[in-house]
Amino acid sequence: MIEPLMLAAQRLMEALRAENEALARLDLATAGDLAVTKRQAADAFAAAFDAANRTGSRAEGPDRMRAEEIALRLRDLTAENRRLLERAIELQSRVIETIAGAARPTGPGTYGARGRLRDGVGAPVSVLSRA
C-alpha cells in the first residue's frame, strides 16, 4: 500500500513544481489552469494516505528514507507555493486597485464658457424625479 502513496506524492510534487514555476514567472493564467491538476493530485494523495493508514501500511528500510525525503520535499514545495500564491494575490490586488482608481471619475466637472465642460470629463446629466 505504500507504493500508491509514493506515486500520489510524486504526482503532487510535480503539480506543485509546475504551478510554482508559473507563479514565479507571474504567469497567472497558466497557474490558474494548473490549479485543477494540483487539486486532483492533492485529493489523490489524501486518498492514498487514508488507504495506507486504514491498512496499517508502513514504509520500511529504503522506502522509509524515500518517504522521508518526499515528505520534506512536499513541505518545501507547499511552503513555496503558499508564498508565491500570496505574492500573486497581493499583485492582483494592486492591479485591481490601480484599475479601479483610474476608472473612478475625477469629480463632477464644471462648465466653462459657451456651456462646454471645463475638464473634458463626463457629460452633462439631467435627473427628473417625481413623487
N, CA, C and O of each residue as an XYZ file, in Angstrom:
524
protein
N       0.809     -1.202      0.000
C       0.000      0.000      0.000
C       0.849      1.261      0.000
O       0.325      2.346     -0.253
N       2.139      1.151      0.275
C       2.997      2.329      0.328
C       3.313      2.847     -1.072
O       3.431      4.057     -1.267
N       3.451      1.966     -2.032
C       3.814      2.407     -3.383
C       2.762      3.340     -3.998
O       3.145      4.341     -4.604
N       1.455      3.062     -3.874
C       0.471      4.032     -4.389
C       0.581      5.400     -3.696
O       0.370      6.437     -4.325
N       0.905      5.392     -2.425
C       1.092      6.646     -1.701
C       2.301      7.397     -2.242
O       2.245      8.613     -2.424
N       3.381      6.690     -2.496
C       4.589      7.313     -3.049
C       4.311      7.888     -4.439
O       4.768      8.983     -4.763
N       3.571      7.157     -5.248
C       3.245      7.637     -6.594
C       2.343      8.877     -6.521
O       2.525      9.832     -7.276
N       1.384      8.850     -5.615
C       0.500     10.005     -5.443
C       1.293     11.215     -4.946
O       1.040     12.342     -5.373
N       2.240     10.985     -4.055
C       3.084     12.072     -3.553
C       3.941     12.647     -4.683
O       4.122     13.861     -4.777
N       4.462     11.770     -5.532
C       5.273     12.219     -6.670
C       4.425     13.080     -7.618
O       4.882     14.116     -8.101
N       3.205     12.646     -7.875
C       2.299     13.401     -8.742
C       1.985     14.771     -8.137
O       1.935     15.771     -8.853
N       1.777     14.814     -6.840
C       1.511     16.080     -6.163
C       2.731     16.995     -6.233
O       2.588     18.196     -6.458
N       3.925     16.442     -6.043
C       5.140     17.257     -6.147
C       5.282     17.848     -7.547
O       5.643     19.015     -7.694
N       5.002     17.054     -8.565
C       5.095     17.556     -9.939
C       4.083     18.672    -10.184
O       4.407     19.664    -10.838
N       2.874     18.525     -9.674
C       1.852     19.554     -9.842
C       2.257     20.841     -9.122
O       2.107     21.934     -9.669
N       2.768     20.712     -7.900
C       3.225     21.885     -7.154
C       4.392     22.565     -7.859
O       4.437     23.791     -7.963
N       5.334     21.762     -8.341
C       6.500     22.317     -9.027
C       6.066     23.111    -10.265
O       6.556     24.216    -10.501
N       5.158     22.551    -11.043
C       4.689     23.228    -12.263
C       3.968     24.537    -11.917
O       4.203     25.566    -12.550
N       3.097     24.490    -10.916
C       2.382     25.710    -10.527
C       3.343     26.748     -9.963
O       3.211     27.938    -10.250
N       4.303     26.310     -9.168
C       5.283     27.241     -8.606
C       6.102     27.920     -9.700
O       6.395     29.112     -9.608
N       6.469     27.168    -10.728
C       7.222     27.752    -11.841
C       6.390     28.825    -12.542
O       6.903     29.892    -12.878
N       5.115     28.540    -12.760
C       4.236     29.521    -13.407
C       4.061     30.751    -12.515
O       4.107     31.879    -13.005
N       3.863     30.547    -11.223
C       3.699     31.669    -10.302
C       4.976     32.503    -10.204
O       4.911     33.729    -10.108
N       6.121     31.852    -10.228
C       7.390     32.583    -10.165
C       7.557     33.476    -11.394
O       8.142     34.555    -11.297
N       7.054     33.042    -12.540
C       7.098     33.839    -13.779
C       5.964     34.860    -13.829
O       5.883     35.663    -14.758
N       5.095     34.821    -12.828
C       3.874     35.626    -12.784
C       2.969     35.332    -13.976
O       2.262     36.210    -14.472
N       3.005     34.094    -14.417
C       2.112     33.616    -15.476
C       0.855     33.091    -14.786
O       0.680     31.886    -14.604
N      -0.011     34.025    -14.410
C      -1.161     33.682    -13.588
C      -2.203     32.869    -14.346
O      -2.935     32.087    -13.740
N      -2.279     33.043    -15.651
C      -3.225     32.250    -16.437
C      -2.836     30.775    -16.397
O      -3.684     29.910    -16.176
N      -1.570     30.495    -16.607
C      -1.104     29.102    -16.551
C      -1.249     28.543    -15.142
O      -1.670     27.401    -14.959
N      -0.898     29.355    -14.146
C      -1.035     28.908    -12.752
C      -2.481     28.567    -12.440
O      -2.762     27.584    -11.755
N      -3.397     29.380    -12.945
C      -4.822     29.101    -12.736
C      -5.245     27.797    -13.382
O      -6.010     27.026    -12.803
N      -4.742     27.554    -14.589
C      -5.050     26.293    -15.272
C      -4.485     25.098    -14.509
O      -5.106     24.035    -14.467
N      -3.317     25.270    -13.910
C      -2.662     24.174    -13.187
C      -3.299     23.910    -11.819
O      -3.046     22.869    -11.212
N      -4.107     24.825    -11.337
C      -4.735     24.651    -10.021
C      -5.625     23.418     -9.992
O      -5.703     22.736     -8.970
N      -6.300     23.121    -11.102
C      -7.164     21.930    -11.165
C      -6.311     20.667    -11.030
O      -6.664     19.747    -10.292
N      -5.201     20.632    -11.740
C      -4.293     19.479    -11.667
C      -3.754     19.315    -10.254
O      -3.667     18.201     -9.739
N      -3.391     20.437     -9.630
C      -2.878     20.385     -8.254
C      -3.942     19.855     -7.304
O      -3.647     19.033     -6.436
N      -5.181     20.320     -7.461
C      -6.276     19.880     -6.593
C      -6.512     18.380     -6.753
O      -6.699     17.672     -5.763
N      -6.504     17.895     -7.991
C      -6.697     16.464     -8.239
C      -5.565     15.656     -7.622
O      -5.801     14.603     -7.029
N      -4.336     16.145     -7.759
C      -3.183     15.443     -7.189
C      -3.258     15.434     -5.664
O      -2.926     14.432     -5.031
N      -3.693     16.547     -5.076
C      -3.826     16.610     -3.617
C      -4.912     15.654     -3.126
O      -4.747     14.998     -2.098
N      -6.020     15.577     -3.864
C      -7.093     14.647     -3.497
C      -6.626     13.196     -3.596
O      -6.927     12.378     -2.727
N      -5.885     12.885     -4.668
C      -5.367     11.520     -4.837
C      -4.378     11.176     -3.728
O      -4.371     10.054     -3.220
N      -3.540     12.149     -3.352
C      -2.586     11.925     -2.275
C      -3.315     11.681     -0.954
O      -2.956     10.773     -0.204
N      -4.329     12.484     -0.670
C      -5.096     12.319      0.574
C      -5.770     10.947      0.608
O      -5.798     10.291      1.650
N      -6.311     10.517     -0.529
C      -6.966      9.200     -0.585
C      -5.954      8.081     -0.374
O      -6.225      7.121      0.348
N      -4.793      8.202     -1.002
C      -3.749      7.173     -0.836
C      -3.237      7.157      0.596
O      -2.958      6.088      1.141
N      -3.111      8.322      1.209
C      -2.668      8.405      2.597
C      -3.677      7.737      3.525
O      -3.300      6.980      4.420
N      -4.967      8.022      3.307
C      -6.019      7.398      4.114
C      -6.027      5.879      3.946
O      -6.181      5.138      4.917
N      -5.859      5.427      2.704
C      -5.836      3.976      2.443
C      -4.659      3.324      3.152
O      -4.804      2.249      3.734
N      -3.498      3.963      3.110
C      -2.312      3.410      3.788
C      -2.541      3.360      5.292
O      -2.142      2.398      5.947
N      -3.175      4.380      5.840
C      -3.467      4.389      7.282
C      -4.473      3.316      7.666
O      -4.320      2.646      8.688
N      -5.512      3.156      6.834
C      -6.538      2.143      7.135
C      -5.957      0.729      7.142
O      -6.349     -0.108      7.956
N      -5.028      0.474      6.238
C      -4.454     -0.872      6.152
C      -3.250     -1.051      7.065
O      -2.711     -2.151      7.184
N      -2.832      0.036      7.708
C      -1.683     -0.058      8.609
C      -0.362     -0.179      7.872
O       0.625     -0.625      8.457
N      -0.315      0.200      6.624
C       0.919      0.122      5.836
C       1.946      1.112      6.369
O       1.626      2.252      6.703
N       3.167      0.651      6.440
C       4.276      1.483      6.897
C       5.451      1.296      5.956
O       5.688      0.206      5.434
N       6.173      2.372      5.751
C       7.381      2.297      4.932
C       8.503      1.716      5.781
O       8.698      2.108      6.931
N       9.225      0.791      5.204
C      10.333      0.127      5.906
C      11.615      0.262      5.082
O      11.566      0.334      3.854
N      12.734      0.296      5.751
C      14.032      0.294      5.073
C      14.201      1.439      4.088
O      13.974      2.601      4.428
N      14.605      1.103      2.852
C      14.840      2.161      1.855
C      13.575      2.972      1.541
O      13.644      4.164      1.242
N      12.419      2.299      1.615
C      11.164      3.023      1.369
C      10.932      4.089      2.437
O      10.359      5.142      2.158
N      11.375      3.813      3.646
C      11.209      4.781      4.737
C      12.030      6.043      4.453
O      11.545      7.162      4.622
N      13.268      5.850      4.024
C      14.117      7.002      3.707
C      13.532      7.781      2.528
O      13.528      9.012      2.526
N      13.044      7.056      1.538
C      12.420      7.703      0.378
C      11.173      8.491      0.808
O      10.950      9.609      0.344
N      10.376      7.909      1.684
C       9.170      8.581      2.179
C       9.527      9.853      2.946
O       8.847     10.872      2.817
N      10.581      9.793      3.734
C      11.007     10.978      4.486
C      11.497     12.077      3.539
O      11.217     13.256      3.753
N      12.224     11.687      2.502
C      12.693     12.665      1.509
C      11.505     13.310      0.792
O      11.482     14.522      0.580
N      10.528     12.496      0.426
C       9.337     13.014     -0.254
C       8.568     13.956      0.675
O       8.091     15.004      0.238
N       8.448     13.593      1.938
C       7.725     14.438      2.896
C       8.410     15.798      3.048
O       7.737     16.826      3.103
N       9.735     15.808      3.115
C      10.468     17.068      3.220
C      10.304     17.907      1.952
O      10.123     19.123      2.020
N      10.368     17.248      0.806
C      10.219     17.967     -0.467
C       8.801     18.534     -0.591
O       8.626     19.668     -1.037
N       7.797     17.757     -0.202
C       6.418     18.255     -0.220
C       6.255     19.463      0.708
O       5.578     20.432      0.364
N       6.873     19.394      1.869
C       6.802     20.514      2.814
C       7.390     21.775      2.187
O       6.804     22.854      2.275
N       8.555     21.628      1.554
C       9.211     22.782      0.932
C       8.401     23.328     -0.244
O       8.260     24.541     -0.399
N       7.871     22.428     -1.066
C       7.090     22.855     -2.227
C       5.796     23.555     -1.809
O       5.403     24.549     -2.420
N       5.139     23.043     -0.779
C       3.895     23.677     -0.339
C       4.173     25.033      0.306
O       3.382     25.962      0.142
N       5.277     25.164      1.032
C       5.638     26.463      1.621
C       5.937     27.471      0.511
O       5.513     28.625      0.581
N       6.669     27.029     -0.509
C       6.960     27.914     -1.641
C       5.675     28.271     -2.386
O       5.498     29.414     -2.808
N       4.780     27.298     -2.548
C       3.515     27.527     -3.229
C       2.697     28.580     -2.487
O       2.117     29.472     -3.106
N       2.654     28.480     -1.198
C       1.905     29.450     -0.386
C       2.488     30.851     -0.546
O       1.753     31.820     -0.729
N       3.809     30.948     -0.475
C       4.473     32.249     -0.607
C       4.203     32.861     -1.981
O       3.895     34.048     -2.090
N       4.321     32.045     -3.024
C       4.099     32.536     -4.381
C       2.633     32.913     -4.616
O       2.346     33.900     -5.294
N       1.715     32.134     -4.059
C       0.292     32.469     -4.183
C      -0.030     33.779     -3.464
O      -0.784     34.601     -3.985
N       0.532     33.975     -2.282
C       0.302     35.219     -1.548
C       0.850     36.411     -2.330
O       0.228     37.473     -2.366
N       2.013     36.234     -2.956
C       2.593     37.306     -3.770
C       1.693     37.614     -4.965
O       1.464     38.780     -5.290
N       1.186     36.575     -5.614
C       0.306     36.768     -6.770
C      -0.990     37.461     -6.365
O      -1.482     38.331     -7.084
N      -1.543     37.081     -5.222
C      -2.772     37.711     -4.739
C      -2.526     39.189     -4.433
O      -3.349     40.039     -4.774
N      -1.408     39.493     -3.798
C      -1.090     40.891     -3.497
C      -0.915     41.694     -4.784
O      -1.411     42.816     -4.889
N      -0.221     41.131     -5.749
C      -0.022     41.808     -7.025
C      -1.354     42.051     -7.732
O      -1.606     43.144     -8.239
N      -2.203     41.025     -7.760
C      -3.515     41.173     -8.387
C      -4.339     42.240     -7.678
O      -5.053     43.004     -8.328
N      -4.250     42.301     -6.369
C      -4.979     43.321     -5.606
C      -4.515     44.716     -5.998
O      -5.330     45.623     -6.166
N      -3.198     44.888     -6.143
C      -2.669     46.198     -6.539
C      -3.115     46.560     -7.951
O      -3.440     47.717     -8.220
N      -3.132     45.592     -8.844
C      -3.577     45.853    -10.212
C      -5.044     46.277    -10.212
O      -5.416     47.240    -10.881
N      -5.866     45.561     -9.465
C      -7.296     45.889     -9.393
C      -7.494     47.275     -8.791
O      -8.312     48.049     -9.289
N      -6.759     47.602     -7.728
C      -6.868     48.931     -7.121
C      -6.459     50.019     -8.103
O      -7.087     51.076     -8.152
N      -5.412     49.771     -8.886
C      -4.952     50.745     -9.880
C      -6.007     50.958    -10.950
O      -6.295     52.094    -11.325
N      -6.582     49.876    -11.440
C      -7.619     49.980    -12.466
C      -8.848     50.683    -11.911
O      -9.422     51.556    -12.562
N      -9.244     50.302    -10.718
C     -10.419     50.927    -10.104
C     -10.171     52.414     -9.873
O     -11.075     53.227    -10.068
N      -8.970     52.777     -9.465
C      -8.639     54.178     -9.253
C      -8.645     54.960    -10.553
O      -9.083     56.110    -10.588
N      -8.160     54.344    -11.623
C      -8.145     55.021    -12.918
C      -9.554     55.167    -13.482
O      -9.838     56.130    -14.194
N     -10.418     54.241    -13.177
C     -11.780     54.275    -13.701
C     -12.681     55.220    -12.912
O     -13.743     55.616    -13.391
N     -12.263     55.575    -11.725
C     -13.064     56.450    -10.867
C     -13.089     57.853    -11.463
O     -12.043     58.397    -11.816
N     -14.264     58.433    -11.575
C     -14.337     59.789    -12.120
C     -13.625     60.774    -11.202
O     -13.592     60.592     -9.985
N     -13.056     61.817    -11.796
C     -12.307     62.800    -11.015
C     -13.205     63.770    -10.277
O     -12.749     64.439     -9.350
N     -14.428     63.864    -10.648
C     -15.345     64.773     -9.984
C     -16.464     65.140    -10.939
O     -16.539     64.621    -12.053
N     -17.326     66.030    -10.503
C     -18.479     66.343    -11.336
C     -18.136     67.177    -12.564
O     -18.939     67.235    -13.495
N     -16.970     67.827    -12.599
C     -16.628     68.695    -13.717
C     -17.380     70.010    -13.600
O     -18.370     70.107    -12.874
N     -16.921     70.988    -14.294
C     -17.592     72.292    -14.271
C     -17.748     72.792    -15.697
O     -17.026     72.383    -16.606
N     -18.688     73.668    -15.862
C     -18.938     74.236    -17.184
C     -18.128     75.505    -17.359
O     -18.001     76.308    -16.435
N     -17.589     75.676    -18.538
C     -16.847     76.882    -18.879
C     -17.685     77.748    -19.814
O     -18.913     77.660    -19.850
N     -16.989     78.574    -20.557
C     -17.656     79.468    -21.499
C     -18.406     78.658    -22.549
O     -17.940     77.603    -22.979
N     -19.552     79.150    -22.952
C     -20.376     78.558    -24.000
C     -20.915     77.165    -23.627
O     -21.258     76.380    -24.511
N     -20.989     76.861    -22.337
C     -21.608     75.624    -21.880
C     -20.779     74.368    -22.063
O     -21.296     73.264    -21.890
N     -19.516     74.501    -22.407
C     -18.649     73.322    -22.571
C     -18.094     72.896    -21.218
O     -17.891     73.718    -20.324
N     -17.850     71.575    -21.087
C     -17.239     71.090    -19.851
C     -15.807     71.573    -19.784
O     -15.057     71.457    -20.753
N     -15.433     72.111    -18.649
C     -14.096     72.670    -18.480
C     -13.028     71.573    -18.425
O     -11.974     71.710    -19.046
N     -13.285     70.498    -17.697
C     -12.274     69.451    -17.518
C     -12.297     68.416    -18.625
O     -11.383     67.597    -18.721
N     -13.304     68.435    -19.446
C     -13.386     67.448    -20.519
C     -13.752     66.063    -20.031
O     -13.585     65.088    -20.763
N     -14.242     65.958    -18.822
C     -14.625     64.643    -18.291
C     -16.124     64.583    -18.132
O     -16.758     65.573    -17.767
N     -16.677     63.455    -18.397
C     -18.093     63.241    -18.200
C     -18.939     64.059    -19.152
O     -18.424     64.904    -19.884
N     -20.177     63.820    -19.141
C     -21.127     64.552    -19.962
C     -22.210     65.102    -19.051
O     -22.415     64.576    -17.958
N     -22.905     66.145    -19.475
C     -23.970     66.682    -18.635
C     -24.998     65.603    -18.333
O     -25.278     64.751    -19.177
N     -25.556     65.639    -17.140
C     -26.541     64.661    -16.708
C     -27.753     65.406    -16.227
O     -27.631     66.419    -15.537
N     -28.925     64.920    -16.581
C     -30.167     65.510    -16.124
C     -30.943     64.428    -15.390
O     -31.043     63.297    -15.864
N     -31.493     64.775    -14.234
C     -32.240     63.816    -13.437
C     -33.620     64.406    -13.179
O     -33.743     65.560    -12.768
N     -34.640     63.623    -13.418
C     -36.006     64.056    -13.160
C     -36.592     63.108    -12.137
O     -36.521     61.889    -12.299
N     -37.164     63.656    -11.096
C     -37.723     62.833    -10.052
C     -39.132     63.327     -9.757
O     -39.349     64.527     -9.586
N     -40.075     62.422     -9.697
C     -41.450     62.773     -9.342
C     -41.900     61.912     -8.185
O     -41.594     60.722     -8.108
N     -42.631     62.541     -7.292
C     -43.109     61.814     -6.126
C     -44.407     61.105     -6.425
O     -44.961     60.438     -5.551
